[in-house]
Amino acid sequence: MALVGDVYRLTASFPASEQFGLTSQLRRAAVSVPSNIAEGAARLTRKEFLHFAGMARGSLSELETQLLIAHDLGFISENEDLSAQLDELFGLLGGLINSLRDKN
């Protein structure tokens, strides 16, 4: 969930004109990742957990794309890049998904 805090801190300096645009999109995508994992873990079957883990991966991909857009628009710099954190989360989430698939 550290990613959520990082995204909130990062977007706090975005232009006010982006409050309901890219700022909102980034924050919702970031919150969606751990939320989907939590919801899936609370479900009764592995199949349901796998479904929500896939949704979390989709949200992580969405977040990655939106961060690239924010960078291209000059809202974030290379120093503020979260790609290493995203790469780590993609790996962890991929491991979870593979584990859930193997047990089905």
LUMFI-926958 format. One record per residue (C-alpha): residue number from 1; x, y, z; residue in one letter. Coordinates in steps of 0.001 Angstrom, whole numbers, m for minus. Layout:
N
@num = NUM&px = X&py = Y&pz = Z&residu = a .
...
***
This chain:
104
@num = 1&px = 0&py = 0&pz = 0&residu = m .
@num = 2&px = 3042&py = 2238&pz = m7&residu = a .
@num = 3&px = 2352&py = 2842&pz = m3687&residu = l .
@num = 4&px = m972&py = 4495&pz = m2831&residu = v .
@num = 5&px = 724&py = 7002&pz = m534&residu = g .
@num = 6&px = 3435&py = 7653&pz = m3102&residu = d .
@num = 7&px = 853&py = 8336&pz = m5814&residu = v .
@num = 8&px = m1101&py = 10682&pz = m3533&residu = y .
@num = 9&px = 2067&py = 12619&pz = m2648&residu = r .
@num = 10&px = 3141&py = 12738&pz = m6287&residu = l .
@num = 11&px = m210&py = 13992&pz = m7568&residu = t .
@num = 12&px = m518&py = 16656&pz = m4844&residu = a .
@num = 13&px = 1700&py = 18896&pz = m6982&residu = s .
@num = 14&px = m248&py = 18361&pz = m10220&residu = f .
@num = 15&px = m1996&py = 21400&pz = m11730&residu = p .
@num = 16&px = m5416&py = 22213&pz = m10261&residu = a .
@num = 17&px = m6867&py = 21740&pz = m13735&residu = s .
@num = 18&px = m6063&py = 18022&pz = m13408&residu = e .
@num = 19&px = m7923&py = 17554&pz = m10113&residu = q .
@num = 20&px = m10803&py = 15757&pz = m11827&residu = f .
@num = 21&px = m8658&py = 14393&pz = m14643&residu = g .
@num = 22&px = m5308&py = 12681&pz = m14376&residu = l .
@num = 23&px = m4959&py = 13268&pz = m10622&residu = t .
@num = 24&px = m8230&py = 11489&pz = m9935&residu = s .
@num = 25&px = m7475&py = 8697&pz = m12421&residu = q .
@num = 26&px = m4048&py = 7996&pz = m10919&residu = l .
@num = 27&px = m5342&py = 7960&pz = m7376&residu = r .
@num = 28&px = m8273&py = 5679&pz = m8180&residu = r .
@num = 29&px = m6051&py = 3235&pz = m10072&residu = a .
@num = 30&px = m3536&py = 3160&pz = m7206&residu = a .
@num = 31&px = m6244&py = 2524&pz = m4592&residu = v .
@num = 32&px = m7818&py = m132&pz = m6801&residu = s .
@num = 33&px = m4741&py = m2403&pz = m6701&residu = v .
@num = 34&px = m4724&py = m3285&pz = m2971&residu = p .
@num = 35&px = m8522&py = m3012&pz = m2804&residu = s .
@num = 36&px = m8985&py = m5723&pz = m5421&residu = n .
@num = 37&px = m6422&py = m7957&pz = m3727&residu = i .
@num = 38&px = m8213&py = m7531&pz = m390&residu = a .
@num = 39&px = m11616&py = m8213&pz = m1910&residu = e .
@num = 40&px = m10328&py = m11298&pz = m3701&residu = g .
@num = 41&px = m8677&py = m12649&pz = m558&residu = a .
@num = 42&px = m11986&py = m12318&pz = 1279&residu = a .
@num = 43&px = m13881&py = m14331&pz = m1330&residu = r .
@num = 44&px = m14744&py = m17969&pz = m761&residu = l .
@num = 45&px = m13032&py = m19593&pz = m3743&residu = t .
@num = 46&px = m9636&py = m19477&pz = m5416&residu = r .
@num = 47&px = m11369&py = m18817&pz = m8721&residu = k .
@num = 48&px = m12871&py = m15614&pz = m7316&residu = e .
@num = 49&px = m9526&py = m14603&pz = m5788&residu = f .
@num = 50&px = m7870&py = m15188&pz = m9174&residu = l .
@num = 51&px = m10475&py = m12974&pz = m10834&residu = h .
@num = 52&px = m9799&py = m10088&pz = m8443&residu = f .
@num = 53&px = m6024&py = m10577&pz = m8678&residu = a .
@num = 54&px = m6415&py = m10171&pz = m12437&residu = g .
@num = 55&px = m8381&py = m6979&pz = m11878&residu = m .
@num = 56&px = m5604&py = m5715&pz = m9595&residu = a .
@num = 57&px = m3065&py = m6410&pz = m12339&residu = r .
@num = 58&px = m5248&py = m4482&pz = m14777&residu = g .
@num = 59&px = m5369&py = m1526&pz = m12396&residu = s .
@num = 60&px = m1595&py = m1670&pz = m12016&residu = l .
@num = 61&px = m1227&py = m1556&pz = m15814&residu = s .
@num = 62&px = m3627&py = 1373&pz = m15943&residu = e .
@num = 63&px = m1569&py = 3169&pz = m13299&residu = l .
@num = 64&px = 1646&py = 2516&pz = m15223&residu = e .
@num = 65&px = 146&py = 4018&pz = m18382&residu = t .
@num = 66&px = m1189&py = 7062&pz = m16548&residu = q .
@num = 67&px = 2213&py = 7687&pz = m14947&residu = l .
@num = 68&px = 3801&py = 7621&pz = m18409&residu = l .
@num = 69&px = 1236&py = 10167&pz = m19579&residu = i .
@num = 70&px = 1923&py = 12366&pz = m16531&residu = a .
@num = 71&px = 5635&py = 12187&pz = m17298&residu = h .
@num = 72&px = 5079&py = 13057&pz = m20961&residu = d .
@num = 73&px = 2968&py = 16054&pz = m19910&residu = l .
@num = 74&px = 5754&py = 17259&pz = m17627&residu = g .
@num = 75&px = 3844&py = 16707&pz = m14381&residu = f .
@num = 76&px = 6490&py = 14338&pz = m12987&residu = i .
@num = 77&px = 10234&py = 14073&pz = m13483&residu = s .
@num = 78&px = 12558&py = 11102&pz = m13840&residu = e .
@num = 79&px = 13412&py = 11456&pz = m10129&residu = n .
@num = 80&px = 9760&py = 10899&pz = m9253&residu = e .
@num = 81&px = 9493&py = 7786&pz = m11384&residu = d .
@num = 82&px = 7736&py = 4894&pz = m9667&residu = l .
@num = 83&px = 8684&py = 2286&pz = m12288&residu = s .
@num = 84&px = 10886&py = 231&pz = m9934&residu = a .
@num = 85&px = 8028&py = 0&pz = m7470&residu = q .
@num = 86&px = 5619&py = m941&pz = m10261&residu = l .
@num = 87&px = 8001&py = m3617&pz = m11556&residu = d .
@num = 88&px = 8231&py = m5154&pz = m8091&residu = e .
@num = 89&px = 4450&py = m5166&pz = m7725&residu = l .
@num = 90&px = 3963&py = m6697&pz = m11174&residu = f .
@num = 91&px = 6323&py = m9498&pz = m10118&residu = g .
@num = 92&px = 4575&py = m10104&pz = m6799&residu = l .
@num = 93&px = 1144&py = m10004&pz = m8376&residu = l .
@num = 94&px = 2263&py = m12338&pz = m11153&residu = g .
@num = 95&px = 3490&py = m14789&pz = m8525&residu = g .
@num = 96&px = 159&py = m14624&pz = m6706&residu = l .
@num = 97&px = m1767&py = m15175&pz = m9941&residu = i .
@num = 98&px = 432&py = m18130&pz = m10916&residu = n .
@num = 99&px = m1&py = m19644&pz = m7465&residu = s .
@num = 100&px = m3776&py = m19308&pz = m7654&residu = l .
@num = 101&px = m3831&py = m20792&pz = m11171&residu = r .
@num = 102&px = m1673&py = m23755&pz = m10155&residu = d .
@num = 103&px = m4054&py = m24644&pz = m7346&residu = k .
@num = 104&px = m7156&py = m24583&pz = m9559&residu = n .
***
